[in-house]
């Protein structure tokens, strides 16, 4: 593994985590391609399970504008890559308002012009608790 590539991949992941926390467009632009998809593995209805990055961004921004804390904390991160494609698994703790969700993100990235960005984010929540 080339540690320089892992650092560049981690930069995209850090931008993603900042996007979740702040809702700021600059972090979404840094982390995701414009045509990225976000898929909820817990949703059985295919029409409801997938959303565009724009819809996902709006959902996060609405959450933050409504005063809900939104912070994803990685519990474990695994990075794998070959050439210009990468997969990152993040086992997470996600705080949204008065709930804590535990689960995993599977994030696919592609490198273009020496910059890694997310092309697809799949997530699955395994447990939710009230705080």
N, C-alpha and C positions, 0 to 999 in steps of 0.2 A: 504494500500500500504506500502510496505517495502522500506523505503527511501534508504537503502543500495543497493537494487537491481536497483532502479532508477538511482543511481549514477553510477553503473556499466554499465547500458544501455547507459547513457549519455556519458560515456567514449568511447563507440563504435561510437556514433554519432559525438563526437568531432574529433575522428580519421577520420571519413568520411569527415567532413568539412575541415580538414587539407589536406586530399587527394585532394579535389577539388581545394583548394587554391594553393598547392605546386606541385601536381602531383607526389609526392614522393612515391615510392613503399612501404616503411615501413608503411605509413599510410593506403594504400590500404590493405596491409597484415593484419594490426591490425583491420581494420574495416570490411572486407569482407571475407567470406569463398571462397575458390578457385573455387567453382562451382556456385557462386552467379550469379543472372541474373539482368539486368537492363532493364526496360520496359518503353517506351515512350508512354504515353496515348494519345498524340496528333497525332500519326502516325496511319493511317488507314490500311496500308499494314502490315499484321502480320510478314512477312519476315524481314521488316525493323524496326519494333517496338521493337524487343527484341535483346539484345546483351549480350554477356558474360561479366563478370567482367574484363577479360583481354582486350577485345575490348574497353570497357568503359575507362579503365585505360590508354590505348594507346591514345584514343581520348583526354583525359584531358592532358596527357603529351605532345602531339603534339601542343595543344592549347597554353600551357605554353611555350614550346620551340619556338613557333612562336611569342612570346612576347605579347600574349593577356592576359590581366588581367582576372582572373577567381576566383571569390569569391562568395560563397553562404552565405547569412546572414539570419538566422532564424528570422521571424517576430513573430511567435507563434509556440510553440512546445507542443505536447500532447503525453504522454507516457502511454501505457496500457500494462499490462503483466499478464500472468497466468502461474505459474510454470516456465517452461523453454522456453516459447515462448513470444514474445513481438511484439507490433506494435507501431511505432512512426510516428505521422503526423507532418511534418514541413511545415508550410506556409512560403515561402521563397521569398527573393529578390536575384536574381542571376545576377551578373555583368560579362559579357563576352565581352571583348573588349569595343566597343562603344555602346553596347546594354545592357539594363536592362530587365530581364525577371522576372515576378511574377508568382507564382504558388504554387503547393503543392507536397511534397514527401510523399508517404506512404511507410514506411520502415519496413520490417518484419525481426525480429532477432530471433536467437536461441542460447540458452546458452549450451555450452559444456565445460567440465572441468573448470567450474566456470568462463568462459569468454563468454560474449555476443558478437556475430558477426552478420553482416547482411547476410541474405540468399537471399533477394530480395528487390529491390528498384523500385517502380513505381513512375512515375512523370507525372505531367500535368501542362502545362504552360497556364495561363489564360490571360496574357497581356505581350506585349513586347513594349519597347520604346527606341528610340535613345537618346544618350546623347551627 
